């Protein structure tokens, strides 16, 4: 049983690690787009850059919310499972 638990923890760490890498990439992209927006030569395509900037920022915000939901679910998941097991045992 401990082996399964360790393997599950390892997979969760890898998954969380991948999310942190993805969030860093979002940050890097937002910084790059911000630099492009501040450049005076980007005026002809400014609206397109701004739209992309806003889409990336929104995507990052959604990902952060999803990570939060997953962390909360992880806390409650064991409670739900134990409640279901108790119900089945009572039957």
ChimeraX commands (.cxc) that place a marker at each C-alpha (Angstrom):
marker #1 position 0.00,0.00,0.00 radius 0.5
marker #1 position 2.86,2.38,0.78 radius 0.5
marker #1 position 4.30,1.82,-2.68 radius 0.5
marker #1 position 1.04,2.92,-4.30 radius 0.5
marker #1 position 0.89,5.95,-2.05 radius 0.5
marker #1 position 4.47,6.93,-2.86 radius 0.5
marker #1 position 3.83,6.47,-6.57 radius 0.5
marker #1 position 0.67,8.59,-6.36 radius 0.5
marker #1 position 2.54,11.33,-4.49 radius 0.5
marker #1 position 5.31,11.25,-7.08 radius 0.5
marker #1 position 2.80,11.66,-9.93 radius 0.5
marker #1 position 1.11,14.55,-8.12 radius 0.5
marker #1 position 4.47,16.26,-7.55 radius 0.5
marker #1 position 5.32,15.88,-11.22 radius 0.5
marker #1 position 1.91,17.27,-12.18 radius 0.5
marker #1 position 2.27,20.23,-9.84 radius 0.5
marker #1 position 5.82,20.77,-11.08 radius 0.5
marker #1 position 4.59,20.87,-14.67 radius 0.5
marker #1 position 2.01,23.46,-13.69 radius 0.5
marker #1 position 4.65,25.69,-12.11 radius 0.5
marker #1 position 6.72,25.49,-15.29 radius 0.5
marker #1 position 3.64,26.39,-17.33 radius 0.5
marker #1 position 2.88,29.35,-15.06 radius 0.5
marker #1 position 6.46,30.58,-15.45 radius 0.5
marker #1 position 6.10,30.36,-19.22 radius 0.5
marker #1 position 2.89,32.38,-19.02 radius 0.5
marker #1 position 4.74,35.01,-16.97 radius 0.5
marker #1 position 7.59,35.11,-19.48 radius 0.5
marker #1 position 5.13,35.51,-22.35 radius 0.5
marker #1 position 3.28,38.31,-20.57 radius 0.5
marker #1 position 6.57,40.13,-19.91 radius 0.5
marker #1 position 7.63,39.74,-23.55 radius 0.5
marker #1 position 4.28,41.03,-24.81 radius 0.5
marker #1 position 4.48,43.94,-22.38 radius 0.5
marker #1 position 7.90,44.87,-23.76 radius 0.5
marker #1 position 6.57,44.69,-27.32 radius 0.5
marker #1 position 3.60,46.89,-26.37 radius 0.5
marker #1 position 5.92,49.51,-24.90 radius 0.5
marker #1 position 7.91,49.68,-28.13 radius 0.5
marker #1 position 6.90,52.68,-30.27 radius 0.5
marker #1 position 7.36,50.66,-33.48 radius 0.5
marker #1 position 4.60,48.23,-32.54 radius 0.5
marker #1 position 1.81,50.76,-33.14 radius 0.5
marker #1 position 0.62,49.23,-36.45 radius 0.5
marker #1 position -0.10,45.89,-34.75 radius 0.5
marker #1 position -0.77,47.20,-31.25 radius 0.5
marker #1 position -4.41,45.99,-31.12 radius 0.5
marker #1 position -3.42,42.45,-32.10 radius 0.5
marker #1 position -0.62,42.40,-29.50 radius 0.5
marker #1 position -2.96,43.77,-26.83 radius 0.5
marker #1 position -5.58,41.11,-27.65 radius 0.5
marker #1 position -2.92,38.42,-27.37 radius 0.5
marker #1 position -1.69,39.91,-24.10 radius 0.5
marker #1 position -5.19,39.91,-22.63 radius 0.5
marker #1 position -5.84,36.33,-23.80 radius 0.5
marker #1 position -2.59,35.08,-22.25 radius 0.5
marker #1 position -3.30,36.91,-19.00 radius 0.5
marker #1 position -6.81,35.45,-18.85 radius 0.5
marker #1 position -5.50,31.95,-19.61 radius 0.5
marker #1 position -2.98,32.27,-16.80 radius 0.5
marker #1 position -5.68,33.42,-14.39 radius 0.5
marker #1 position -7.89,30.46,-15.35 radius 0.5
marker #1 position -5.00,28.05,-14.86 radius 0.5
marker #1 position -4.26,29.51,-11.41 radius 0.5
marker #1 position -7.92,29.09,-10.43 radius 0.5
marker #1 position -7.90,25.51,-11.72 radius 0.5
marker #1 position -4.77,24.72,-9.70 radius 0.5
marker #1 position -6.51,26.13,-6.61 radius 0.5
marker #1 position -9.60,24.00,-7.26 radius 0.5
marker #1 position -7.45,20.89,-7.69 radius 0.5
marker #1 position -5.68,21.54,-4.39 radius 0.5
marker #1 position -8.99,21.99,-2.59 radius 0.5
marker #1 position -10.41,18.89,-4.27 radius 0.5
marker #1 position -7.37,16.91,-3.19 radius 0.5
marker #1 position -8.16,17.85,0.43 radius 0.5
marker #1 position -11.81,16.88,0.17 radius 0.5
marker #1 position -11.38,13.82,-2.02 radius 0.5
marker #1 position -10.33,11.59,0.85 radius 0.5
marker #1 position -13.32,12.77,2.88 radius 0.5
marker #1 position -15.72,11.90,0.07 radius 0.5
marker #1 position -14.12,8.52,-0.41 radius 0.5
marker #1 position -14.26,7.70,3.29 radius 0.5
marker #1 position -17.93,8.77,3.47 radius 0.5
marker #1 position -18.76,6.54,0.51 radius 0.5
marker #1 position -16.92,3.64,2.13 radius 0.5
marker #1 position -18.87,4.18,5.36 radius 0.5
marker #1 position -22.15,4.18,3.45 radius 0.5
marker #1 position -21.23,0.93,1.67 radius 0.5
marker #1 position -20.13,-0.67,4.94 radius 0.5
marker #1 position -23.42,0.22,6.61 radius 0.5
marker #1 position -25.40,-1.39,3.81 radius 0.5
marker link #1:1,2 radius 0.2
marker link #1:2,3 radius 0.2
marker link #1:3,4 radius 0.2
marker link #1:4,5 radius 0.2
marker link #1:5,6 radius 0.2
marker link #1:6,7 radius 0.2
marker link #1:7,8 radius 0.2
marker link #1:8,9 radius 0.2
marker link #1:9,10 radius 0.2
marker link #1:10,11 radius 0.2
marker link #1:11,12 radius 0.2
marker link #1:12,13 radius 0.2
marker link #1:13,14 radius 0.2
marker link #1:14,15 radius 0.2
marker link #1:15,16 radius 0.2
marker link #1:16,17 radius 0.2
marker link #1:17,18 radius 0.2
marker link #1:18,19 radius 0.2
marker link #1:19,20 radius 0.2
marker link #1:20,21 radius 0.2
marker link #1:21,22 radius 0.2
marker link #1:22,23 radius 0.2
marker link #1:23,24 radius 0.2
marker link #1:24,25 radius 0.2
marker link #1:25,26 radius 0.2
marker link #1:26,27 radius 0.2
marker link #1:27,28 radius 0.2
marker link #1:28,29 radius 0.2
marker link #1:29,30 radius 0.2
marker link #1:30,31 radius 0.2
marker link #1:31,32 radius 0.2
marker link #1:32,33 radius 0.2
marker link #1:33,34 radius 0.2
marker link #1:34,35 radius 0.2
marker link #1:35,36 radius 0.2
marker link #1:36,37 radius 0.2
marker link #1:37,38 radius 0.2
marker link #1:38,39 radius 0.2
marker link #1:39,40 radius 0.2
marker link #1:40,41 radius 0.2
marker link #1:41,42 radius 0.2
marker link #1:42,43 radius 0.2
marker link #1:43,44 radius 0.2
marker link #1:44,45 radius 0.2
marker link #1:45,46 radius 0.2
marker link #1:46,47 radius 0.2
marker link #1:47,48 radius 0.2
marker link #1:48,49 radius 0.2
marker link #1:49,50 radius 0.2
marker link #1:50,51 radius 0.2
marker link #1:51,52 radius 0.2
marker link #1:52,53 radius 0.2
marker link #1:53,54 radius 0.2
marker link #1:54,55 radius 0.2
marker link #1:55,56 radius 0.2
marker link #1:56,57 radius 0.2
marker link #1:57,58 radius 0.2
marker link #1:58,59 radius 0.2
marker link #1:59,60 radius 0.2
marker link #1:60,61 radius 0.2
marker link #1:61,62 radius 0.2
marker link #1:62,63 radius 0.2
marker link #1:63,64 radius 0.2
marker link #1:64,65 radius 0.2
marker link #1:65,66 radius 0.2
marker link #1:66,67 radius 0.2
marker link #1:67,68 radius 0.2
marker link #1:68,69 radius 0.2
marker link #1:69,70 radius 0.2
marker link #1:70,71 radius 0.2
marker link #1:71,72 radius 0.2
marker link #1:72,73 radius 0.2
marker link #1:73,74 radius 0.2
marker link #1:74,75 radius 0.2
marker link #1:75,76 radius 0.2
marker link #1:76,77 radius 0.2
marker link #1:77,78 radius 0.2
marker link #1:78,79 radius 0.2
marker link #1:79,80 radius 0.2
marker link #1:80,81 radius 0.2
marker link #1:81,82 radius 0.2
marker link #1:82,83 radius 0.2
marker link #1:83,84 radius 0.2
marker link #1:84,85 radius 0.2
marker link #1:85,86 radius 0.2
marker link #1:86,87 radius 0.2
marker link #1:87,88 radius 0.2
marker link #1:88,89 radius 0.2
marker link #1:89,90 radius 0.2
marker link #1:90,91 radius 0.2
view
